[in-house]
Amino acid sequence: MARDGEVWTLELPEDLSGARYGYRAAGKWAPEQGCWFDPAKLLVDPYAVELDRRFRQDPRLAAFGKDTAAIVPKARVPASQPSVPVEAPRFAAGGLVYEINVRAFTMRHPDVPRRLRGTVAALAHPAVVAHLKKLHVTAVELMPVVAWIDERHLPPLGLVNAWGYNPVAMMALDPGLCPGGVAELRKTVAALHAEGIGVLLDLVFNHTGESDVEGGVISLRGLDDAVYGRAPDGALINDSGCGNTLDCGNPAVRRIALDAMRHFVSQCGVDGFRFDLAPILARGPGFDPAAPIFAEIEDDPLLSSRVLIAEPWDIGPGGYQLANFPAHWLEWNDRFRDDVRRFWREEEGVGKLATRLAGSSDIFGPHWPHADCRSVNFLAAHDGFTLADTVSYAHRHNEANGEENRDGHGENYSWNNGAEGPTDDPHVLARRAHDLRALLGTLFASTGTIMLTAGDEFGRTQQGNNNAYCQDNEIGWIDWESRDLALEDHVARLSLVRAKRRAWFARFPDTVAWHRLDGEPKSVADWENPHSEGFVYEAREQDGGIRVEVRRHDREVRLAAI
């Protein structure tokens, strides 16, 4: 074993491919000082790319002196394989991102073999690919596929973390989602690429599943939490809402994050990344739009060309940073979601809707219209109501989560059209059908990149649960056999129009005509009139254009290529 500065190197002569291993670290046990050294704890290599099993909660993980070798996954030495060719991303601004919970997406898919259901490999099945192509999906965005651990309060409730936003190691694929390891993800990415579909990974670099001071010692915490975690004066900072926060101001933390990204590009060929609670990447401790990590990504030959999407908020001080990320990053635009919902709930005027439809220049103004619009427009995501539940429930119904319906967003700008939840009333059902088409029409007519969460195209429901992170069951799984095929076909038609004119939606056209519904030009008074029912806009150039008609009273949006 040799040491070079902070790096220790141990060379072994034999081929260790497939060998399982873990670390132990001895030192001071003083959690109040950020020192959690306990030689009884088996620690997962932060650079592991494959594990022999999934994580599971156990009180011994947090108990000093309790050996955890029997309960902690072992890292597995991967077999050496050549890097994949790095190609240009199969995605560009203006496209359609399709957000997928890998397990929930195929658990009930009748055409996917049972042995594949709930895995990354299932995404390459011909039936799944056919659905993606029907919708003209530009890229799938996979919710976390790296290994995670359940929050401590879930096992006593008989629940598990079904979303994956509680990772322990940043690049170790979850053995449940990806039992074939790196080779399985690599093969699936290649299969989707062959169909012209990009792959984005949702990464969590803001905290680890080691949680708060009562959490386990499993990996980074046991190696040196004083370096990796943000804990001035020994008190863990909780800008993530998950009990701890990684210190991305420390070069060692950024190195792991960038190495994880490089791994997924070079070994799996992914097209880009979405970053959960992205302001934490740039905290030091306050958010810095010139934080080192941005320049490090930009200067990296593997990463600089990737698609980068920020969830531009966390729960720390100054945590809402929409439009403050680098100019070439895309950003989730929750203002689009809320203002569009409020328009169709008849609480917002046509002026605000037009602004959102036209790329949210009031938010992204410094970069608009001279560059591609950076807004990722969405109406529903994994977090919150599904789109169908948005027009079917006025209130959240999270009782199954075991927290007395206190968890999840309290304000959803949702409405139920006269009945809360399931109903046989034909009038209510008709209203909901119109509302879904109006909402989806608004989304597909909007300037910027758009995101659709899997199943919203055919009316999936979570039974009013707007925080289904712990529902690995029929609440969270997509019901393929009960899907609304008429709605799905409607979405496919909208997406075809958008696909034919993708470049038009990447940036708002220079030549646009806005009209009232009677055909007269829109005046300032028309835009400011709270009773205005809609508008028409047309954008034309020599090679054609688009036409959008919004009619609030009729609950209708018409999108056409011209």
URJOWO-V668834 format. One record per residue. RES is the residue in one small letter. OMEGA is omega in radians with two decimals (none if undefined). Layout:
# URJOWO-V668834
{{RES | OMEGA} {RES | OMEGA}}
This chain:
# URJOWO-V668834
{{m | -3.12} {a | -3.14} {r | 3.05} {d | -3.05} {g | 3.14} {e | -3.04} {v | 3.03} {w | -3.13} {t | 3.08} {l | -3.14} {e | 3.11} {l | -2.98} {p | -3.02} {e | 3.05} {d | -3.08} {l | -3.11} {s | -3.14} {g | -3.14} {a | 3.13} {r | -3.11} {y | 3.03} {g | 3.14} {y | 2.90} {r | -3.12} {a | 3.11} {a | 3.13} {g | -3.05} {k | 3.02} {w | 3.13} {a | -3.09} {p | 3.14} {e | 3.09} {q | -3.12} {g | -3.13} {c | -3.07} {w | -3.08} {f | -3.14} {d | -3.09} {p | 3.09} {a | -3.09} {k | 2.96} {l | -3.02} {l | 3.12} {v | 3.09} {d | 3.12} {p | 3.13} {y | 3.10} {a | 3.08} {v | 3.07} {e | 3.10} {l | -3.10} {d | 3.12} {r | -3.13} {r | 3.03} {f | 2.99} {r | -3.14} {q | 3.10} {d | -3.14} {p | -3.12} {r | -3.14} {l | -3.09} {a | -3.06} {a | -3.13} {f | 3.08} {g | 3.12} {k | -3.11} {d | -3.06} {t | -3.10} {a | -3.08} {a | -3.03} {i | -3.10} {v | 3.08} {p | 3.04} {k | 2.99} {a | 3.11} {r | 3.11} {v | -3.10} {p | 3.02} {a | -3.13} {s | 3.07} {q | -3.08} {p | 3.07} {s | 3.07} {v | 3.07} {p | 3.12} {v | -3.11} {e | 3.10} {a | 3.12} {p | 3.08} {r | -3.09} {f | 3.05} {a | 3.13} {a | -3.10} {g | -3.11} {g | -3.13} {l | 3.03} {v | -3.08} {y | -3.07} {e | -3.04} {i | 2.85} {n | -2.93} {v | -3.09} {r | -3.07} {a | -3.03} {f | -3.03} {t | -3.11} {m | -3.12} {r | -3.12} {h | -3.03} {p | -3.09} {d | 3.13} {v | 3.13} {p | -3.08} {r | -3.10} {r | -3.13} {l | -3.03} {r | 3.11} {g | -3.10} {t | 3.07} {v | -3.13} {a | -3.12} {a | -3.11} {l | 3.12} {a | -3.14} {h | -3.10} {p | -3.14} {a | 3.10} {v | 3.14} {v | 3.13} {a | 3.12} {h | 3.13} {l | -3.13} {k | 3.07} {k | -3.13} {l | -3.11} {h | 3.13} {v | 3.10} {t | 3.13} {a | 2.98} {v | 3.06} {e | -3.05} {l | 2.99} {m | -2.89} {p | 3.09} {v | 3.05} {v | -2.99} {a | -3.14} {w | 3.12} {i | 3.10} {d | 2.98} {e | -3.00} {r | -3.05} {h | -3.03} {l | -3.10} {p | 3.10} {p | 3.11} {l | -3.09} {g | -3.08} {l | 3.10} {v | 3.03} {n | -3.07} {a | -3.07} {w | 3.09} {g | -3.12} {y | 3.12} {n | -2.97} {p | 3.03} {v | 3.07} {a | -2.93} {m | -3.10} {m | 3.10} {a | -3.12} {l | -3.12} {d | -3.09} {p | 3.09} {g | -3.14} {l | -3.02} {c | -3.07} {p | 3.10} {g | 3.08} {g | -3.08} {v | -3.12} {a | -3.13} {e | 3.11} {l | 3.14} {r | -3.12} {k | 3.13} {t | 3.09} {v | -3.14} {a | -3.14} {a | 3.12} {l | 3.09} {h | -3.14} {a | 3.10} {e | 3.12} {g | -3.09} {i | 3.11} {g | 3.13} {v | 3.07} {l | 3.10} {l | 3.05} {d | -3.06} {l | -3.13} {v | 3.11} {f | -3.03} {n | 3.14} {h | 3.02} {t | 3.13} {g | 3.04} {e | 2.87} {s | -3.05} {d | -3.06} {v | 3.09} {e | -3.07} {g | -3.04} {g | 3.03} {v | -2.92} {i | -3.08} {s | -3.07} {l | -3.12} {r | -3.12} {g | 3.13} {l | 3.06} {d | -3.10} {d | 3.12} {a | 3.11} {v | -2.98} {y | -3.11} {g | 3.06} {r | -3.04} {a | 3.07} {p | 3.14} {d | 3.07} {g | -3.14} {a | -3.12} {l | 3.05} {i | -3.04} {n | 3.10} {d | -3.12} {s | -3.04} {g | -3.08} {c | 3.03} {g | 3.12} {n | -3.13} {t | 3.06} {l | -3.09} {d | -3.14} {c | 2.98} {g | 3.13} {n | -3.13} {p | -3.13} {a | 3.12} {v | 3.12} {r | -3.13} {r | 3.11} {i | -3.12} {a | -3.13} {l | 3.09} {d | 3.09} {a | 3.12} {m | 3.12} {r | 3.12} {h | -3.09} {f | 3.07} {v | -3.02} {s | -3.08} {q | -3.07} {c | 3.06} {g | -3.08} {v | -3.04} {d | -3.12} {g | -2.98} {f | 2.91} {r | -3.05} {f | 3.11} {d | 3.13} {l | -2.97} {a | 3.10} {p | 3.14} {i | 3.08} {l | -3.01} {a | 3.13} {r | 3.08} {g | 0.02} {p | 3.11} {g | 3.13} {f | -3.13} {d | -3.13} {p | 3.08} {a | -3.12} {a | -3.07} {p | -3.04} {i | -3.13} {f | 3.12} {a | -3.14} {e | 3.07} {i | -3.11} {e | -3.10} {d | -3.07} {d | -3.07} {p | 3.12} {l | -2.95} {l | -3.00} {s | -3.12} {s | -3.06} {r | 3.01} {v | -3.09} {l | -3.08} {i | 3.14} {a | 2.78} {e | -2.83} {p | 3.08} {w | 2.90} {d | -3.08} {i | 3.12} {g | 3.11} {p | -3.11} {g | -3.00} {g | -3.13} {y | -3.00} {q | 3.10} {l | 3.11} {a | -3.12} {n | 3.08} {f | -3.10} {p | -2.97} {a | -3.11} {h | 3.06} {w | 2.93} {l | -3.10} {e | 3.00} {w | -3.09} {n | 3.14} {d | 3.08} {r | 3.06} {f | -3.14} {r | -3.03} {d | -3.09} {d | 3.11} {v | 3.08} {r | -3.11} {r | 3.08} {f | -3.10} {w | 2.98} {r | 3.07} {e | 3.07} {e | -3.10} {e | -3.06} {g | -3.09} {v | -3.13} {g | 3.13} {k | 3.12} {l | 3.14} {a | 3.11} {t | 3.11} {r | -3.13} {l | -3.05} {a | 3.02} {g | 3.08} {s | -3.13} {s | 3.09} {d | 3.13} {i | -3.04} {f | -3.04} {g | -3.09} {p | -3.10} {h | -3.01} {w | 0.10} {p | -3.02} {h | 3.11} {a | 3.10} {d | 3.14} {c | -3.06} {r | -3.08} {s | 2.92} {v | -3.09} {n | 3.10} {f | 3.11} {l | 3.10} {a | 3.13} {a | 3.11} {h | -3.09} {d | -3.11} {g | 3.10} {f | 2.87} {t | -3.12} {l | 3.12} {a | 3.12} {d | 3.10} {t | -3.13} {v | -3.10} {s | -3.10} {y | 3.05} {a | -3.08} {h | 3.09} {r | 3.12} {h | -3.02} {n | -3.08} {e | -3.11} {a | -3.14} {n | 3.06} {g | -3.13} {e | 3.08} {e | 3.07} {n | 3.13} {r | -3.08} {d | -3.14} {g | -3.11} {h | 3.10} {g | -3.14} {e | -3.08} {n | -3.05} {y | -3.14} {s | 3.12} {w | -3.02} {n | 3.11} {n | 3.01} {g | 3.10} {a | -3.12} {e | 3.09} {g | -3.06} {p | 3.13} {t | 3.03} {d | -3.10} {d | -3.08} {p | 3.13} {h | 3.12} {v | -3.13} {l | 3.11} {a | 3.10} {r | -3.14} {r | 3.13} {a | 3.09} {h | -3.11} {d | 3.12} {l | 3.13} {r | 3.10} {a | 3.13} {l | -3.12} {l | 3.08} {g | 3.11} {t | -3.14} {l | -3.05} {f | 3.10} {a | -2.98} {s | 3.06} {t | -3.10} {g | 2.99} {t | 3.09} {i | 3.11} {m | 3.09} {l | 3.10} {t | -3.02} {a | 3.12} {g | 3.12} {d | 3.11} {e | 3.11} {f | 2.94} {g | 3.13} {r | 3.10} {t | 2.97} {q | 3.08} {q | 3.10} {g | 3.09} {n | -3.12} {n | 3.09} {n | -2.98} {a | -3.11} {y | -3.06} {c | -3.08} {q | 3.07} {d | -3.02} {n | -3.07} {e | 3.08} {i | -3.07} {g | -3.11} {w | 3.13} {i | -3.14} {d | -3.09} {w | -3.05} {e | -3.12} {s | -3.03} {r | 3.14} {d | -3.06} {l | 3.10} {a | 3.09} {l | 3.12} {e | 3.12} {d | 3.09} {h | 3.12} {v | 3.12} {a | 3.11} {r | 3.08} {l | -3.08} {s | 3.09} {l | 3.09} {v | -3.12} {r | -3.13} {a | 3.13} {k | -3.08} {r | -3.01} {r | -3.11} {a | 3.12} {w | -3.08} {f | 3.12} {a | 3.09} {r | -3.08} {f | -3.07} {p | 3.14} {d | -3.06} {t | -3.07} {v | 3.05} {a | 3.10} {w | -3.11} {h | 2.93} {r | -3.13} {l | 3.10} {d | 3.08} {g | 3.13} {e | 3.11} {p | 3.10} {k | 3.07} {s | 3.08} {v | 3.13} {a | 3.11} {d | -3.13} {w | -3.09} {e | -3.11} {n | -3.10} {p | -3.12} {h | 3.12} {s | -3.01} {e | 3.14} {g | -3.10} {f | 3.02} {v | 2.95} {y | 3.12} {e | 3.07} {a | -3.07} {r | 2.90} {e | -3.03} {q | -3.09} {d | 3.11} {g | -3.12} {g | -3.14} {i | 3.08} {r | -3.14} {v | 3.11} {e | -3.12} {v | 3.12} {r | -3.06} {r | -3.10} {h | -3.13} {d | -3.10} {r | -2.99} {e | 2.96} {v | 3.10} {r | 3.13} {l | -3.12} {a | 2.97} {a | -3.13} {i | none}}
